[in-house]
Amino acid sequence: DYNSMTDFMLWYWHLTGDRRGLEVAQQWGDAVVQRYAQPFGHREGAGTCAALLELYKDTLDERYLKVADDLARHLISTQKDDGSFPQWENYAPWLERYCELTGSEQGKAALVRWANAYYNGYGDSFSDYKVGGELNILSYAYLYSGDLKYLARGQWLADSMVASVYRGEDELLRGLMLAGQTSLSGYGIQRLPHLLYA
């Protein structure tokens, strides 16, 4: 589930009551379980793990949780000594979902190490874009560690995002967040509620 479309199917079901969203999500989950041979990492593993965790929460089908757990453990095993990850593992919210659902101490420790890597300048390849995509990791690191430095960095990122909003004369651009000047700035916006939650 490279682009976490399963989340959208589940949101559709939750928002409309149309069970077709759930059914399609389950078809995807069943196909993953059927074809799953070994864990895989990076962006692809993150998206699949995050989606399976959400699907498990809606169905309580242990098969989805079993594969998600295997993926999460594999992804955690790829974390570098400095706490960073080798590619774009923060593509999808797999680690905070995994920690919330399972209470994994290993997962929480990995998340705090990852937040430290982001704090020090590089958490994964997403760090290069400077669009606040790490707000989720920083927020949960505060929740798990109690260290206010994560909230302070998150606030600084949120302030940077707001400061980059175009306020000029061009009506087409007015209100556009210019941080990173890429389409990826939506990740920071999507993850801002994590900071508010923390």
SESEPA-56640 format. One record per atom (N, C-alpha, C, CB): residue in three letters; x, y, z. Coordinates in steps of 0.001 Angstrom, whole numbers, plus 500000, padded with zeros to 6 digits. Glycine has a CB too. Layout:
<pts>
AlaXYZ;...
</pts>
This chain:
<pts>
Asp500856498820500000;Asp500000500000500000;Asp500890501226500000;Asp499032500007501224;Tyr501544501436498896;Tyr502577502457498762;Tyr502106503842499171;Tyr503068502497497350;Asn500886504198498857;Asn500386505525499193;Asn499317505511500276;Asn499841506181497967;Ser499279504483501086;Ser498363504388502227;Ser496907504610501826;Ser498755505396503292;Met496521504134500668;Met495143504300500196;Met494151503567501088;Met495011503801498761;Thr494624502563501805;Thr493730501852502712;Thr493172502797503768;Thr494461500682503380;Asp493987503726504241;Asp493493504733505189;Asp492295505477504595;Asp494620505735505559;Phe492407505855503341;Phe491309506598502703;Phe490049505741502577;Phe491740507095501315;Met490229504465502288;Met489070503572502221;Met488385503476503584;Met489496502170501739;Leu489196503381504628;Leu488629503294505978;Leu487983504615506387;Leu489715502904506993;Trp488625505738506050;Trp488017507041506359;Trp486680507177505636;Trp488968508203505960;Tyr486650506737504373;Tyr485405506796503605;Tyr484297506020504331;Tyr485620506227502174;Trp484627504828504790;Trp483655504007505518;Trp483205504713506789;Trp484253502630505860;His484158505246507552;His483814505921508810;His482954507161508575;His485084506312509561;Leu483256507918507543;Leu482560509186507315;Leu481203509018506633;Leu483425510092506484;Thr481062507961505820;Thr479818507809505061;Thr478950506661505567;Thr480133507592503602;Gly479551505714506251;Gly478813504523506660;Gly478705503486505551;Gly477437504909507120;Asp479271503793504384;Asp479232502879503244;Asp480274501781503481;Asp479502503642501887;Arg479809500574503733;Arg480696499458504047;Arg481607499069502893;Arg479885498271504457;Arg481339499580501708;Arg482192499250500567;Arg483637499677500838;Arg481664499927499281;Gly483824500800501531;Gly485177501225501881;Gly485876500192502737;Gly485146502557502605;Leu485192499675503740;Leu485760498634504597;Leu486027497364503801;Leu484822498334505773;Glu485093496983502950;Glu485257495753502166;Glu486479495823501262;Glu484010495488501328;Val486665496957500598;Val487832497108499715;Val489117497097500539;Val487733498423498888;Ala489102497758501690;Ala490275497748502564;Ala490598496319503009;Ala490042498655503795;Gln489581495545503324;Gln489800494157503725;Gln490324493319502561;Gln488505493551504264;Gln489839493579501360;Gln490364492859500199;Gln491857493120500046;Gln489614493273498916;Trp492246494395500228;Trp493666494735500173;Trp494422493998501278;Trp493868496266500305;Gly493913494064502513;Gly494568493405503639;Gly494702491912503439;Gly493811493674504904;Asp493655491291502909;Asp493699489854502648;Asp494767489526501598;Asp492318489352502181;Ala494883490376500569;Ala495899490162499540;Ala497303490305500121;Ala495702491150498381;Val497492491281501009;Val498802491434501653;Val499135490190502462;Val498828492686502562;Val498201489725503281;Val498440488549504113;Val498745487329503241;Val497223488270505018;Gln497985487162502170;Gln498163486006501294;Gln499530486017500611;Gln497059485971500243;Arg499984487194500202;Arg501232487287499440;Arg502465487557500309;Arg501108488373498409;Tyr502252487805501582;Tyr503359488198502459;Tyr504313487032502668;Tyr502828488700503814;Ala505588487263502358;Ala506597486222502529;Ala507664486623503545;Ala507249485904501193;Gln508038487892503534;Gln509056488382504455;Gln508918489886504580;Gln510482487995503979;Pro509415490451505672;Pro509272491893505867;Pro510101492695504874;Pro509667492268507279;Phe509650493881504591;Phe510355494809503711;Phe510340496164504386;Phe509704494872502283;Gly511247497006504015;Gly511421498256504748;Gly511116499491503945;Gly512797498347505250;His511702500559504399;His511634501873503779;His510202502393503692;His512247501824502397;Arg509973503215502711;Arg508681503864502499;Arg507566502839502288;Arg508756504808501300;Glu507870501822501515;Glu506869500805501214;Glu506448500041502465;Glu507406499836500170;Gly507415499668503282;Gly507106498962504520;Gly506339499840505493;Gly508379498465505171;Ala506718501127505549;Ala506037502067506446;Ala504566502223506063;Ala506736503437506421;Gly504296502395504771;Gly502916502562504309;Gly502077501323504560;Gly502895502899502833;Thr502642500161504285;Thr501910498907504486;Thr501661498665505968;Thr502683497723503878;Cys502664498887506789;Cys502523498677508240;Cys501447499602508810;Cys503876498920508963;Ala501509500886508473;Ala500535501848508994;Ala499117501471508591;Ala500859503259508499;Ala498941501086507331;Ala497610500736506838;Ala497087499458507500;Ala497639500566505315;Leu497956498462507676;Leu497530497220508329;Leu497130497462509780;Leu498646496178508265;Leu497834498356510462;Leu497478498663511847;Leu496091499291511926;Leu498519499601512473;Glu495783500200511007;Glu494455500815510985;Glu493389499787510635;Glu494415501977509984;Leu493694498917509692;Leu492746497882509296;Leu492494496919510466;Leu493271497109508058;Tyr493548496587511193;Tyr493370495732512369;Tyr492444496406513391;Tyr494740495410513014;Lys492651497688513643;Lys491823498386514640;Lys490343498357514257;Lys492293499845514798;Asp490052498357512965;Asp488662498344512531;Asp488064496952512430;Asp488547499020511216;Thr488911495927512334;Thr488386494572512127;Thr488743493598513246;Thr488895494030510825;Leu489793493894513985;Leu490351492987514996;Leu490785491646514396;Leu489326492746516101;Asp491101491661513113;Asp491592490471512425;Asp493081490332512750;Asp491347490559510866;Glu493404489323513539;Glu494769489126514029;Glu495790488928512909;Glu494806487939514952;Arg495333488466511757;Arg496270488276510639;Arg496914489597510246;Arg495550487658509424;Tyr496135490670510246;Tyr496662491989509885;Tyr497679492461510917;Tyr495519493013509760;Leu497375492245512183;Leu498286492656513245;Leu499587491864513190;Leu497623492484514611;Lys499499490574512882;Lys500698489731512815;Lys501671490238511757;Lys500314488276512518;Val501169490558510569;Val502039491067509507;Val502559492460509876;Val501280491111508151;Ala501693493303510415;Ala502114494649510812;Ala503208494584511876;Ala500912495457511335;Asp503063493681512830;Asp504072493528513874;Asp505405493098513275;Asp503610492511514924;Asp505365492170512344;Asp506585491711511675;Asp507236492863510914;Asp506273490541510715;Leu506416493639510202;Leu506950494787509467;Leu507546495824510417;Leu505852495430508612;Ala506841496133511494;Ala507322497139512441;Ala508652496712513055;Ala506281497380513547;Arg508728495465513461;Arg509984494987514055;Arg511127495057513047;Arg509824493544514569;His510820494722511801;His511859494812510763;His512273496267510541;His511356494193509433;Leu511301497150510413;Leu511624498561510210;Leu512487499091511360;Leu510334499395510083;Ile512120498768512589;Ile512910499202513751;Ile514339498664513651;Ile512247498726515076;Ser514485497438513154;Ser515825496841513047;Ser516705497553512028;Ser515712495377512675;Thr516121498343511143;Thr516912499072510143;Thr517360500441510637;Thr516112499235508868;Gln516939500806511854;Gln517324502106512406;Gln518840502141512609;Gln516581502384513750;Lys519439503251512206;Lys520890503403512327;Lys521269503761513768;Lys521407504488511349;Asp522553503652514063;Asp523053503925515411;Asp522737505347515877;Asp524551503695515460;Asp522675506298514944;Asp522394507693515327;Asp520893507966515479;Asp522984508647514289;Gly520058506924515312;Gly518612507062515455;Gly517881507325514157;Gly518313508154516401;Ser518616507646513104;Ser517974507921511815;Ser517608506616511118;Ser518900508769510913;Phe516859506762510035;Phe516495505618509203;Phe517082505809507813;Phe514951505445509131;Pro517294504721507075;Pro518037504806505818;Pro517325505479504651;Pro518409503464505409;Gln515999505562504682;Gln515305506115503529;Gln514206507040504022;Gln514726504991502627;Trp512973506927503509;Trp511876507803503916;Trp510883507009504766;Trp511167508423502673;Glu511308506557505919;Glu510462505737506778;Glu509342506531507438;Glu511300505078507835;Asn509454507854507489;Asn508382508679508052;Asn507356509042506982;Asn508961509956508684;Tyr507338508287505923;Tyr506358508462504857;Tyr504940508258505370;Tyr506642507498503713;Ala504776507284506228;Ala503466506967506798;Ala503625506814508308;Ala502865505664506159;Pro502569507056509067;Pro502664507053510538;Pro502649505656511159;Pro501528507854511116;Trp503616504850510796;Trp503643503466511265;Trp504103503335512705;Trp504535502648510383;Leu505158504059513097;Leu505746503795514408;Leu504873504298515548;Leu507111504430514498;Glu504301505485515414;Glu503418505954516497;Glu502152505106516583;Glu503043507432516283;Arg501636504653515451;Arg500468503761515479;Arg500827502436516147;Arg499936503510514045;Tyr502007501931515810;Tyr502455500663516390;Tyr502612500792517906;Tyr503789500214515750;Cys503243501864518351;Cys503438502069519791;Cys502111502242520516;Cys504325503286520040;Glu501209503012519940;Glu499907503224520578;Glu499131501916520702;Glu499086504246519785;Leu499176501112519670;Leu498387499889519648;Leu498987498789520517;Leu498248499397518232;Thr500302498633520452;Thr500933497504521134;Thr501578497877522462;Thr501963496893520242;Gly501874499160522667;Gly502590499575523869;Gly504054499154523853;Gly501915499006525089;Ser504565498796522696;Ser505925498284522563;Ser506964499254523132;Ser506232498000521100;Glu507693498798524134;Glu508776499611524701;Glu509912499753523697;Glu509299498988526014;Gln510160498704522933;Gln511177498768521883;Gln510794499833520857;Gln511348497386521196;Gly509519499867520496;Gly509045500860519541;Gly509157502277520091;Gly507608500568519157;Lys508789502457521359;Lys508880503785521971;Lys510325504262522034;Lys508271503769523376;Ala511229503364522391;Ala512647503730522443;Ala513160504100521055;Ala513483502575523025;Ala512738503344520042;Ala513141503655518669;Ala512593505013518244;Ala512655502559517701;Leu511373505307518643;Leu510770506584518286;Leu511526507747518927;Leu509298506612518709;Val511910507608520181;Val512668508670520848;Val514043508832520199;Val512820508365522357;Arg514695507725519853;Arg515992507825519145;Arg515810508533517807;Arg516612506411518922;Trp514700508229517122;Trp514413508859515834;Trp514196510359516018;Trp513174508213515174;Ala513470510739517062;Ala513256512158517343;Ala514587512855517615;Ala512306512336518544;Asn515489512190518310;Asn516808512779518540;Asn517555512988517227;Asn517633511891519476;Ala517430512030516334;Ala518082512187515032;Ala517493513387514284;Ala517928510896514186;Tyr516170513508514284;Tyr515542514684513669;Tyr516013515954514370;Tyr513995514579513727;Tyr516058515918515680;Tyr516471517078516469;Tyr517897517499516090;Tyr516385516762517984;Asn518729516506515820;Asn520120516772515452;Asn520305517073513972;Asn520976515599515828;Gly519210517057513203;Gly519302517496511814;Gly518934516511510735;Gly520626517921511567;Tyr518942515206511028;Tyr518622514242509979;Tyr517988512989510565;Tyr519879513876509189;Gly516686512817510325;Gly515973511640510809;Gly515775510586509740;Gly514645512041511360;Asp515549511030508522;Asp515451510177507346;Asp515468511101506135;Asp514151509275507376;Ser515272510549504950;Ser515414511386503748;Ser514402512532503690;Ser515267510528502507;Phe513325512439504458;Phe512321513508504500;Phe512887514773505148;Phe511073513038505267;Ser513952514628505928;Ser514567515772506604;Ser515010516852505623;Ser515756515313507427;Asp515345516452504425;Asp515864517398503440;Asp514846518445502990;Asp516356516649502246;Tyr513547518178503164;Tyr512525519062502608;Tyr512110520207503522;Tyr511326518266502266;Lys512363520097504801;Lys512080521180505767;Lys510621521637505728;Lys512989522375505491;Val509709520672505809;Val508272520993505738;Val507509520549506988;Val507651520337504506;Gly508207520247508073;Gly507532519873509314;Gly507027518448509343;Gly506398520785509554;Gly507498517614508452;Gly507025516244508396;Gly507348515419509620;Gly507587515584507216;Glu508294515891510433;Glu508683515144511621;Glu507894515532512862;Glu510141515336511880;Leu506889516378512719;Leu506090516793513878;Leu505489515608514617;Leu504982517732513438;Asn505089514579513898;Asn504530513391514550;Asn505559512716515445;Asn504020512399513504;Ile506764512553514954;Ile507809511866515716;Ile508213512692516935;Ile509039511591514825;Leu508387513991516755;Leu508746514859517879;Leu507655514860518950;Leu508999516289517388;Ser506406514898518529;Ser505288514941519471;Ser505212513672520311;Ser503975515145518724;Tyr505325512529519658;Tyr505262511274520403;Tyr506513511056521255;Tyr505080510105519442;Ala507655511571520806;Ala508858511473521644;Ala508646512229522944;Ala510099512025520899;Tyr507988513379522875;Tyr507666514097524113;Tyr506730513259524988;Tyr507017515469523795;Leu505699512690524386;Leu504744511900525161;Leu505417510707525845;Leu503613511412524257;Tyr506386510090525167;Tyr507034508899525719;Tyr508203509227526639;Tyr507513508017524600;Ser508820510392526473;Ser509998510711527276;Ser509760511829528293;Ser511131511098526370;Gly508798512705528010;Gly508564513864528872;Gly509560514989528651;Gly508608513444530307;Asp510451514852527674;Asp511477515862527418;Asp510886516999526579;Asp512704515232526699;Leu510872518192527172;Leu510262519353526524;Leu510998519821525276;Leu510184520482527494;Lys512227519380525068;Lys512951519827523875;Lys512216519410522594;Lys514382519255523875;Tyr511502518285522653;Tyr510785517834521467;Tyr509602518748521154;Tyr510303516398521654;Leu508901519178522193;Leu507803520127521980;Leu508331521469521498;Leu506992520314523270;Ala509456521911522054;Ala510040523187521636;Ala510433523141520164;Ala511266523531522501;Arg511040522040519731;Arg511402521921518308;Arg510146521851517448;Arg512287520669518067;Gly509150521136517921;Gly507891521068517180;Gly507247522436517045;Gly506928520112517862;Gln507269523219518106;Gln506708524571518047;Gln507484525440517067;Gln506713525216519439;Trp508799525308517082;Trp509631526057516144;Trp509283525680514695;Trp511130525795516425;Leu509111524394514446;Leu508731523951513095;Leu507355524495512704;Leu508731522409513015;Ala506401524419513638;Ala505054524928513355;Ala505105526431513066;Ala504099524641514547;Asp505881527161513849;Asp506028528600513606;Asp506650528867512239;Asp506884529244514706;Ser507626528053511859;Ser508258528199510545;Ser507262527948509421;Ser509442527240510414;Met506403526941509628;Met505386526643508622;Met504438527830508465;Met504597525368509003;Val503968528360509572;Val503034529487509533;Val503709530714508924;Val502510529810510953;Ala504967530951509280;Ala505690532113508751;Ala505888532032507247;Ala507036532245509432;Ser505857530816506699;Ser506082530664505259;Ser504807530837504424;Ser506679529304504983;Val503680531061505061;Val502421531217504328;Val502455532511503525;Val501207531209505298;Tyr502119532399502257;Tyr502120533563501365;Tyr500985534507501735;Tyr501993533124499888;Arg501321535763501925;Arg500338536785502288;Arg500338537949501311;Arg500608537294503689;Gly500925537733500153;Gly501071538804499168;Gly499802539105498394;Gly502151538455498209;Glu499980539797497303;Glu498857540294496497;Glu498253539245495570;Glu499306541467495678;Asp499010538259495185;Asp498514537256494244;Asp497478536370494934;Asp499680536397493687;Glu496218536521494524;Glu495131535780495171;Glu495270534268495007;Glu493797536228494609;Leu495841533853493900;Leu496010532425493652;Leu496952531795494678;Leu496542532191492234;Leu497960532526495098;Leu498956531996496032;Leu498650532314497492;Leu500310532537495684;Arg497763533267497743;Arg497496533692499112;Arg497032532511499968;Arg496442534809499127;Gly497717532317501091;Gly497393531225502004;Gly498202529961501764;Gly495946530902501900;Leu498981529919500692;Leu499789528744500372;Leu501019528699501273;Leu500208528755498883;Met501252527565501890;Met502452527395502698;Met503619527154501760;Met502295526224503717;Leu504619527998501839;Leu505753527921500928;Leu506935527144501500;Leu506196529303500561;Ala506849526684502719;Ala507952525932503331;Ala508326524755502447;Ala507570525440504750;Gly509588524682502120;Gly510066523583501291;Gly509737523746499814;Gly509492522301501784;Gln508790524585499499;Gln508338524851498130;Gln508150523568497326;Gln509332525759497419;Thr507522522587497953;Thr507192521336497275;Thr505776520946497664;Thr508207520203497638;Ser505244519981496987;Ser503919519469497347;Ser503952518727498681;Ser503390518541496247;Leu505122518500499210;Leu505265517736500447;Leu504912518533501698;Leu506669517231500563;Ser504661519821501571;Ser504332520625502752;Ser503049520138503422;Ser504190522099502367;Gly502211519422502712;Gly500993518867503294;Gly501268517905504430;Gly500194518172502239;Tyr502441517276504425;Tyr502777516358505518;Tyr502859517105506837;Tyr504105515640505236;Gly503477518280506832;Gly503549519069508056;Gly502178519466508549;Gly504388520300507840;Ile501319519856507626;Ile499958520261507989;Ile499189519073508568;Ile499212520838506759;Gln499322517902507939;Gln498641516700508430;Gln499121516297509819;Gln498851515548507463;Arg500375516589510132;Arg500954516126511386;Arg500906517169512496;Arg502371515709511159;Leu500499518368512156;Leu500384519420513165;Leu499453519032514311;Leu499892520699512522;Pro498336518340514079;Pro497496517927515208;Pro498218517058516254;Pro496309517175514684;His499233516315515830;His500011515535516812;His500661516462517833;His501094514680516103;Leu501190517592517350;Leu501816518553518249;Leu500771519131519214;Leu502498519684517441;Leu499609519434518694;Leu498545519967519551;Leu498104518930520584;Leu497340520409518700;Tyr498074517671520181;Tyr497709516580521085;Tyr498731516446522220;Tyr497600515252520306;Ala500014516538521854;Ala501079516376522851;Ala501036517523523842;Ala502466516303522173;
</pts>
